[in-house]
């Protein structure tokens, strides 16, 4: 649970944590969690989740002494290796959050295309890759590096409709779906723009 992760990160100990972000509680049946984005259907969110996804990375960065990275292997394998090696070398707590397509997403292309799904998630702005290295502060450099290219948000809805967790909302509650899809995209745009500001690109 988050409480345990938070205690470990706050300890300042040299420990490495990797979170596989499936956006649901995958190991107990796919229930909605705080990491589930708005509009996604999951157990206990049959009409689509109404609140936005928790940003675990930003929460961890607020400590100022935790190495944090978001990665997506399908989008950028080099960035994944760079983040893992930096996290291992960092003399303090480090957290890597990996986008992890899950069977509960209902990927229309099939789970054999999980790497492609991750790539599409980054291209449309659904997910962003970045690294936050507190050691760079001491060197007078910006500790935040936004590694994703500028996304094409016009592909956002097409991405959502490639997964049953969003399609089923549109089928069952078409009017609510439009508003929730729009909210999910706005949440993602806001999140990305915040990352741009941190990276000094805004």
Buried (B, 14 or more C-beta within 10 A) or exposed (E): EEEEBBEBBEEEEEEEBBBEBBBBBBEEEBBBBEBBBBBBBBBEBEEBBEEBBBBBBBBBBEBEBBBBBBBBBBBBEEBBEBBBEBBEEBEBBBBBBBBBBBEBBBBEEEEEBBBBBBBBBBBBBBBBBBBBBBBBBEEEEEBBBBBBEEBEBEBBBEBBBBBBBBBBBBEEBEEBBBBBBBBBBBBBBEBBEBBBEBBEEE
